[in-house]
Each structure stands twice: as C-alpha cells, then as structure tokens.
Amino acid sequence: MKRIVLLFTVMAFVLCALVIVARAIGKHPLSKDYTDRAAGDNGSFEVAKNGLPANWLLYTQETAGSGRFTVAADEVVAHTGKRSLKIAVLQCSAEGGRFSPGLAHEYDAAPGNYEITYWTKNSGARYKVQVTGVTAMDRRQGPVEQQFPQTTDWTKHTLHYQFPANMKRIRFELNVLSAGTLWVDDVQVIKQ
C-alpha cells in the first residue's frame, strides 16, 4: 500500500511540474514563426507577413523574456530584393539561442561539403553565427563565427561545413549578443 501511495505522490509531482513548464513555455514560446511553403527557404526574407519573414524561427523580445529589441523584416534596407532582416537592440542577453535576439532555419541535407553564405550590415552589434548538423535526437557542431565588423556597406561571410553522414539537417543560427543594429540578408546553404 505504501508503494502505491508513493507512486501516486510521484506521479502528482511530475504532473504538477509538467503543468508549470507548459505554462512557462506558453508565456514565452521558444521562437516565433510564420510558414509559407511556397516561399521555400526564403533566405532573402522577401516573403514576410506582419514583419515576420516566412519559414524562419525568430528569437524575439517575447520569446527571450527580457531585453529591449525588435526583430523584423526591413523594407527599406536590403542587399538584394526588397527586404532584409533587421535586428535592432537596445538591451539583450548575451547567452545566445532563444534568450538573445536572432533567427534560425534548418535545411534538409545529405552527407558532403556545404558552403554557407550570408550578408550583414552592422552598426555596433556583437553577434554569433553557428552551423550545426541536427537530427531529432543529436547535434554535431559545425563552424562558429563571431563577427563584429562595423560597416555601413554590406559584407559577405562564407563558412564551410563537412556535413556528417548520420545527420539529417543543417541548422543556421544567428544571435545578436549586444546593443546595436544588425541587418542580415541572402542566407544560402549550398552543397558543393
């Protein structure tokens, strides 16, 4: 009988913990996104709705839970096309991931060499780019780039990644880690 009572007590505790976690996630979702299958990878952020570029996970002030910043499509400044993604930060966490302003996208991939390119224009921001191989249960870190070039001109960045055979997707993630304004455009992941 004591074991049954103990089992129900543990189950009640676990259920309460799950409810608390679910409420916390409901208050601060992990990311914001808008899906449009016709937009493809949308690496130039040309397809957007209410400031959200299609098919990208965005780490916004709402998802971070703290800081003062905006992450949205910019229809004034662009490298090519009509839009870029603008991350304007007054204050933020330097932790990265969903706790800092930024974006992420996963690309289907097969084993081999990949070239990842993206363009930035930067006014005072420190930022970090990570490329990772992922599956539902595993991840393999690829190149990491921490760039801080301050420039009023667009700058092209190129990373190379030997994608492992046992991974399914390549994840591109960019986080702004300090105050400043960063524009991102023309993100491409190309198999060599």
Secondary structure, 3 states (H helix, E strand, C coil): CHHHHHHHHHHHHHHHHHHHHHHHHHHCCCCECCCCHHHCCCCCCCCEECCEECCCEEECHHHHCCCEEEEEEECCCCCCCCCEEEEEEEECCCCCHHHCCEEEEEEECCCEEEEEEEEEEEECCCEEEEEEEECCCCEEEEEEEEECCCEEEEEEEEEEEEECCCCCEEEEEEEECCCEEEEEEEEEEEEC
